[in-house]
Amino acid sequence: MTAALLPAAPAVRSRPRRRRSVNLFVGGVLFGLIAVVGLVSFFWTPYAPDDTAGGRLQPPSAEHWIGTDRLGRDLFTQLMIGARLALAVGFGSVVIAAVVGIALGLLAAVARRWVDDALSSLLDIAIAFPTLLLAMLIVAWRGASLESAILAIGLAGAAVIARLTRVTATRVLAQEYVTAARTSGTGTFGIVRDHVLRNVWPTLIVPLALQFGGAVGAEASLSYLGLGSPPPNASWGRMLQEAQSTVLIAPTAAIVPGVLLVALIVGMNLLADGIRDIADPTTRSIG
């Protein structure tokens, strides 16, 4: 009976592996296409961002592939620049969240008990505070700009990264090999560098990817409310806001930015999920 069951095991285990491969491929394609469009916009766009000579609300044509907006600007050009801004906000906020969050999480894990308790309480308050509301407060304080949006969204997401870093680092510091390293004379900095960080980063891949997607959505929300990157920078959120009054006349101006926004967020999440399964050996299938 046992021998008869053994051949069926590889087929059961291969199904999650195929699903991970599909997630990695689909996520890579979605994210890669938008990333290429955003990078190309640094060197070439069909028209200047402030060129209004295309005529108001023109339908898609050979001259304007997606049409024009209510000011006569080329929508494809606006979408390309919007992709660039979305990538800048996503990566910028992730870097800020990672640096601040990992630093605070490691500090809480290795510090004295009262420091850990104080930081943990502050992190709980920050996590409970709505991310978008905190970003709106920071943007209102510093003024509406791309830099303000990146800083606000990054700081808002740092609390989650800090909490996860603290939990993972505390678990690693309790391991026997860390105790042996301390006994051999390795200092706190060496333990964090050689043991904690290498075990923490696989756990942070998916949360940081979610931070990327959340940052893109938060920036679109801020721009929709007029608190994002100001003109002539073209944000997908502001494009949605400007197109809502003409959605029945020129639907592509509202549909395409929304589709790209969803595609970028979903693509990054799928890509990170596939990378996480590759980087974290505990999630790999055997056989």
Secondary structure, 3 states (H helix, E strand, C coil): CHHHHHHHHHHHHHHHHHHHHHHHHHHHHHHHHHHHHHHHCCCCCCCCCCCCCCCCCCCCCCCCCCCECCCCCEHHHHHHHHHHHHHHHHHHHHHHHHHHHHHHHHHHHHCCHHHHHHHHHHHHHHHHCCHHHHHHHHHHHHCCCHHHHHHHHHHHHHHHHHHHHHHHHHHHHCCHHHHHHHHCCCCHHHHHHHHHHHHHHHHHHHHHHHHHHHHHHHHHHHHHCCCCCCCCCCCHHHHHHHHHHHCCCCCHHHHHHHHHHHHHHHHHHHHHHHHHHHHCHHHCCCC
